[in-house]
Every structure is written in C-alpha cells, then in structure tokens.
Amino acid sequence: MEEKKILVAGAGVSGIAAAQMVLDMGEGVILYDGNASRSEADLRAKFAPGADVEIVLGTAPDEVLDRARVCCISPGIPMRAPFVSQLLEHGIPIWSEIELAYRYARGRLAAITGTNGKTTTTALTGEILRRHFPSTFVVGNIGYAYTGEALKTREDSVTVAEVSSFQLETIEKFHPQVSAILNITPDHLDRHGDFPTYVRMKKAITKNQTDADTCVLNYDDPVLRPFGDTLPCHVIYFSSRQELSEGLFLRGERIIWRRRGREEDILGIHDMNLLGRHNYENVMAAVAITSALGVPMQTIRDAVREFKAVEHRIEYVTEVRGVKYYHDSKGTNPDAAIQAVRAMVRPTVLIAGGYDKHAQYTEWIESFGTTVKALVLIGQTADAIEAEARRLGFTNIVRAEDMPDAVAKCAALAEDGDAVLLSPACASWGMFDNFEQRGRIFKDCVRAL
C-alpha cells in the first residue's frame, strides 16, 4: 500500500491545498478533476516545478484507481456521483479534506457547523482564540483550507474549523475537542435528498467525541435540544428566547451564563458591533466554545466588543441619497435571509433570487411584515418566489436582469430613510461563481451609484 499514491478528487481550492499537503509530507499525488476542459498546464503551474503530481482529467481509468490507496474528495462531489461508485468498487477509502488534515494536524480542535451563522461564529471564535493562544489557526469553509494549515500546527496550537454537511459526509476519525451545531433548518436538499439525511450529516460532527469533550448546542432548535441528551460529552446550551437553568441565554439586552446555580453577566448586546438576534446566538456560541478551551472571560469580552461583522454577512456598504445599503450575500437559504430581514430597522427594498436548491420560501416571505416594502428578483428562482409572494399577498415585486439592473431598480424604489438589502435566500450558482463574487459585484454597483 505504501507504493500507492493519495488520490485527490477535485482541483478547487481545497483540492489544491490537499495535494500540496501530501507533497509536503514527501508523498506523490494523483490529482483528478472530472472537468475534461480544464488545462493540465494551469493546474501543474500551481505546484513547484517537478512536483510528483499526476494529473487526470475527465474520466478516471481503472488503472489510475488501482494505484490509489485513499481518495481525498472535494466537498463539491456528491456521494451519488458515478466517480464515487468507482471508488467504492475499487475498495478505496474516501476521506473529506478535513479528515485528511485532521490526521496530520496537532494541538486541539474546535469545529463549528450549522445551517446558518457558521462563518460569523468561526471568525469571532478565531479572534478570541488569537488573543490567548499564540498558535491559532482558523480554517475550513471560512476560506482557508484545513490542509493548507495542518502541517503548521504544533502541540500547543488551537484550530477552529468551519465545516459543512458536505465535508462531514466523509469523516472517519475527525474528532474535535469542542464541537458546535448552531442550528439545523432545511438546506442542500438537492444534495442530501431529504431533511433527515441532512440532519444526520450535521450531527456527525460529534460522532467521535467522548466524555472528555464539549458540544455547544442551540437550545431553541427543536432538532438539537433532544440531541444533546444522547451525547456522551459535556453539553453547553445557548438560547436567545428563554432563560435556561444551565447555559447561556439572553435576558433583555444582556447575555447571561448560568452555571451550577450561579449567574455571570457576560456582556450587553449594545456592547458589540453585531446586529440581530441570530448574531447574539453566534456570540453566545463563541463564548461557550472559547471558554471550554480555557480562554479567560475578560479576554472573551474584549474580543467580542471589538469584533465587526464578516464580509458578505449583513455588511454595511454605504449610504447614497439617504438610503443605506447592506449586503448579505451569504444568505444562501431562506432561514439565513429571515435573520437578515429581522435585523433591518428601516423600510427595506430587498434583492433576492438565484440558484434553485429546492427550498421553501413561505416562512421567509411571511417574515417581511412591514419591513420589506419592495422585492427585486433575479435568477432561476424568480418565478417560484414571485408566485409564492403573490399567493401570500405581497405584490410589490420587480424583476431585474442582473445585479447592475437590480441595484439600479432598488435605487429608484428606495426613498430617503430606507435601506436596500441583498439577501438572496438562494445560492449564487448560475449567475455568479460563488456568493463572494455576488456580494462584491453588488458592492461595486452600489458604489457606482
């Protein structure tokens, strides 16, 4: 088996990082991508001259698979893909990129998942940890591949990882000392098939935890509250809607932590730069995670007070003619978009629509209330969203061809004292490469007004 190579499937950001990590360990790599039109020369240029990288594009011949001892698979490749069937037929173990990284990383690991809030919570957790631990790494879906950092970790390192359901599909030994599941609402059903399967993938973050570990859970989530009772590890609950006998909760405008019958006032919601109830939940989760890792509470408070919203998540752009523009391009599902609508304190013109993930839009549209005054729709889901909005009695709807057209129509609809919000409730694919590109194009269009 030692004569065989590690097969890396998918030549995106995480795939290139995984291949480079294998090379850095002194092993050879087979880099495979199912897109036959990709340039082998461009891919080879991502590595040092003479690197032991064999590149295979299009189909994966049996003779290639026969030389692979394990496959590190891109989260973008679904488990029902024909390529995965080939791997299984050849008896090749399938690891996610986070599994490969975990096997070679050192130090302690905190891993965060959930349908919404992962990026903000991971970024905030990272900022808190950096103030206490000199060797801190922030990795995963937040934009830095875990395999790109794993070999830099030391025994005294602390790593926080944002992990998705796609990545959790193919873990074996991945074992965070602290895990967190922020919430679970229907998402990615086009990939997982049904909600129970999606829930199972999210819960997998705890599969290797023991009684020496900690799991942070949202008490208000009807899936997660009973799940905590099934875990062997210590569970810390948080709630923004009710006081807990044990855990973190929101009392008025203060975040309180009740532990073993004693209460500690953590900080007030006006002490932070984050807007909305969902962000108060993110803060409570980050407080629990970092406290479980040994960070002093005053250090946590100081970091939370100074932390600003991450790019693409209810991010303030600018004000033009009395209208404030915000972008929430990371609102890629209805539940995330609901949180953005609830955070608005002005009459709002909302831009929405995009790639169809088979989501339901009823609850999101019902959340508009008196806040959303007009809806500007783009993308593949525009027809479905408009039909549901009209069924529910919301009729001030405008269609736009693309993002520049959408921003121009919002500028015409919005009045002094209003807000314009990009929170699509849909994925970006089809019109954009990713949600980051969608958000940056929106900001460029706004600044051009």
N, C-alpha and C positions, 0 to 999 in steps of 0.2 A: 504494500500500500504506500510505503514511503516513496516509491518510484513514481507514483501517480501525482497529478497536479490538482490544485484547487481551481474549480471552475467558478467563475464569477459571471452570473447571468444578468445582463442589463448594463449598458455603458453610460448610465446617467451619472449624476454627482456621487451618489453613494456607491455605485459600482466601480467608478474610477478610484475612489478612496479605498474601497476594499481591496482592489487589485494592487494598489500601491502599498498597502499594509502588508499584504502577502509577500510582495517583492522585498520590502524592508526586513522581513523575517528570513530572507535568504531562500525563498521558495519560488518556483515557477508558477505562472498563471495562464489559464486559458480564459480569455475574455470573450464572452459570447453576447451578441445582440441580434434579436430577431429581425431588425430592420436592415434588409439587404442593401438598401440605398446609401447607408452610412459609409463614410470614407475611412478605409483602413488606415490611410496615411494620417488623417486628422486624429484618429484615436491613438495611433502609435506615438504621435507627437506629444501626447500628454504624459509620456514616460521618458525616462532618461535614455539616451542612445544605447542600443544594445541590451535593453532590459529584456528579461526572459518572459516575454508576453506573447502568447499565441493568440491571434485574433480570428474569430469565426463569426461570420455574418450570415443572416438569412435562416438557413436550417442548420440543425446540429446533427451531423452524421454520427452513426453508432460508434465509429472508430474514435471519434473525439470523446464521446461519453464514456467509452471503455477506459480512457486514460484519466478520468476524474475520480477522485476519492471522496469529494464532498462538493456540493454546489452552494455558493452564497448567492441567494436570489434577490433580485430587485423587488422592492415592495410594489412596484407597478405591474408585476407579472402575476395574474390571478392563478389560484390553485387549480382552476379548471382548464387552464391553457394546455394545448397538446404537448408543449415542451415539458411541462411538469409530469405529464403521463409518461413521457420518455424517461425522465429521471427515475421515476418510480419503477418502471420496468427494468431499469439497469441497477436497481438497488442502491442508488446514490442518495446519501443523507442530504436533506435540504435545510439549510440554515438561513435565517434572515441576516441582514448586515449587522444588526445589533447583537445577534448570537455570536457571530464571528468575533466582533470587537470584544464582547464580554469575556470570551475565552482567554484573551490575551491581556486584558486590562488589569490594573492593580488598584488597590485602595477600595473605598466604599462607593456605593452607587445608590442614587435616588432616581426613580423612574416615574414619570407622570404621564397619564393618559386620560381620556375622556372625550366626549364628542366636541365640547367647546371649552375654551379657556386654557388649553394646554400651553400655547406659546407664551401668553402673558405670565402664567404661573411659573413656567420654566425659566423665563427671563428674570423674573423677580427673585425666584429661588437662587438662581446663579449670582445675582447681585448681592444677596445676603451672604451667601457662602464665601464669596470672594473677600468679604470684609473680615472673615475669621480664619479661613484656610488659605495659605499662600498658594497651594497647588489645587486649583479648582478648574474644572472643565464643564462647559455647557454644550451639549451635543444633541443630535437626533433631528427631528423634523423642524427644529428651530433654524436649521440652515447649515449646521456643521456636522458632517458625518461622524458617527462614533468611531468608525475605523480610522478616520483621519487623526484622531487624538489618542486612541487606546494605548499605543506604544510609548506615548509621552507620560503616561500616568505612573505614579510611584505608590509605595505602600501607604504614604501619608496623604495621598490625593483623595479628593472628593469629586465625583462626577454626577451631574444632574442631566438626565436624558428625557427629551420629549419623544414619546413613542406612540405609534399609530396602531390601529387594528390590523393593518396590512403587515406591519413588522412583527406583531405578536402572533400571527398565524404560524410562523415557522421558528419558534424558540424551543430549546430543549433544556439547557442548564441556566439560562438567563435568570439572574437572582439578585434583585435589588434589596438592599438592607431596609430601604424605605420606599414604599410604593404609594401612589395616589391615583385614585379614579375620581375625577371631578364631577362627572355626570354621565349619563348614558341616555341619549334620545335617538330615534331612528335616523340613520345616515349610512351612506355607502351600501344601500340595499341592492344596488346594481351589481356590486362586487360580491357581497356575502350571501345574497339570496333572500334572507329573511332576518327579522329583528333578533330572534333568539340566537342565531349564529353570530351576529354582530356583538351581542352581549357576551357570548362565550369568549370571543376573541379579546374583548376588553378585560374581562375577568382573568384572563391568562397571565396578566402581569403579576399576579400573586401566586402562581402555581408552584413555585419553588421556595416560597417564604416559610419560615419556621417561627417558633415561639420567641426567638431572639430578635425578630424583625418587627417592623411597624407598617401598617397600612392606613392611609388617610382617606376617608370616605365622606361623601356628601349625604348628610342625614335626611335631607329633603327629597332625595331621589328615591322613588319607590322601588327601583331595582337594587340600589346599593344598600339601603338601610338593612334589609334582612340578610344581604350577602355578608355583612360584617360579622353576623353571628356564626357563620360557617368557617371562619378563618382561624388558623392556629396562632397567628401573630397578634400583637397588640394593635388595637384599632383606635384611631382618633377620629371622631366625627366632627363635622362643622355644619352649621345651619345659619341661614340668613333669615329664616322665617319663624323660628321658635327657640325658646330657651331650652338648653339641654342640661340634664342633671350631671353629665360628664362630657366635656368637649368645648369647642369654640362656637360662639353664637353672637348674633347682632342684637343688642339691646338698645333700641332707639338709634342713636348715632354713635354708639360705642361698640367696639369689638371686645368681648369678654371671653376669658378662658376659665371654665370651672373644672377643677381637678381635685379629686378626693375631698370634696366638700368645701374647698376654698376657691374663692374667685380672684382672678387677676385681670385688671383693666389693661388691655393691650394698647389700643390707641383709638382715636376717633376717625370717622370717615372724612372729616374735613382736614385731617392731618396728612392726607395723601393726595396725589395728583390724578388718581384714577376715578372714573365716573361709573356709576351704575351698580345695582345690587350684584350683578354677576361678577364684577371686579372686587367687591367686598368678599365674595366667596373665594375668589382667586387668592386674595391676600390671606384669608384665614387658612387656606390650604398651604400656602408658602410658609406661614408662621409655624404650622404644625410640622411640616417636613423639616425645616431648618432647626427647629427646637429639638426634634428627635435625633438630629445629627450632632447636637451639642453646641449650637450657636447661642450665646447669651442673649436674653430678651432685649436688652438695650441696644445691642448691635442690630438685632432684627428691626426694632422700631426705627432706628436711624436710617436704615436702608429703605424701608417702606416709605418713609416720609419723602425721600429724595427720588424715588423711582418714578419714571414717566412712562406713559403708555408705549407699547412697542409699535413699530411701523405696521400699518395696514389694519390695526385693531382700534376702531373708533378714534382715529388720529385726526387732530385738528390740522387743517391745511392753511386756510387764510380767510380773511373777510373781504368781500367785494360788494360795494354799494349797500352796506348794512346787512348783508347776508353772510352767515358763517358756513363754511364748507368743511365737512368731515368725511373721512373715508374709512370704511370698514370692509375692505376687500377680502379680509379673512373670514367674513361672514358667509361661508360657503354652504350653509344649510339653514332651513327656516328657524331652528331654535337659536342659533347664533344671531341671526338677523333680528329676532324678537328682542334679544338683550340690547342690541344697538338702538332699536326704536325706543325702548323703555328708557334709555339713557339720554334721549333728546329732551331738552327743556324749552324748545321753540317750535312753532309750527314748521313742519318739515316737508320738503319735496324729496321723495325717495327714488333712487335709481336701483332697479332690481332686474333679475333675469340672467340666464346663462345656460350652462350645460345641464341636461336633464339627468338627475340621479334618482328619479322615481320618487321624489319627496312629495309630501302632502303640504299644501300651503294654507289650509283653512285657519289653523291657530295663529299663524303669522299674520295673516290679513286681519283677523279679529283683534290683534294687538295694536292695530293702527289707531283705534279710538279717535280722539280729537287731535292727535299729534300729527299724523300724516295727512297733509292737505292735498297732495297730488302724487301720482305714481307714474314714473317714466320707465318703460320696459324695453329691454334689449334681449337679444339672444334666443336660443332654441326654445326656452320655456315661456316665452312671452304670451303665446296663445293660451296655454294652460293657466297661467297666473291671471291673465285678464278675465278668462271665463269664470274662474273661481271668485275673483274680486267682485265682478258684476253680480254673481249669484248671491253674494253676501251683502250687496247694496253699495259697494264702493265703486263709483263710476268716473271719478276724475282721473282718467288714465290716458297717457300719451305714449305713442310708440316712437322709438329712435333707431336709426340705422346702425350707429356705432357709438363709441364713447364721446368723441367730439360733438356729435349731434345731440347726445343725451345731456351733456353739460350745458350746451347752448340752450336747449329747451328748458332745463332747470333754471337757468339764469333769467329766462323770460317769465317763468311761472312764479319765481320767488320774489317776495317783497321785503322791504326794509324790516328787519326784526325776525326774519325767517331763517331756517337752516336748510342746507342741501346735504343729503346723506347718501353716499354709495354704500349699500349693504345688500348685496345681490340675492342672498338666500339660495344661491346656486353656485356650482363650481364654475371655473373660468374657461375650461377647455372648449375648443371650437373657435371662439373669438380671440383668445389670448393663450399664451404658452402656460401661464400659471397665474395664481392670484396676485403675486408680487407685481408682475407686469401690468395686470389690470389696474392695480392701485396706483402705480407710478404714471400710467397714461392718464388716469383720472386727475392726478395732481398736476401734471403738465397742462392739461386742458383748463383746469381751474385757474392756474397761474397766468394763463394766456388771456383770460377774460379782460 
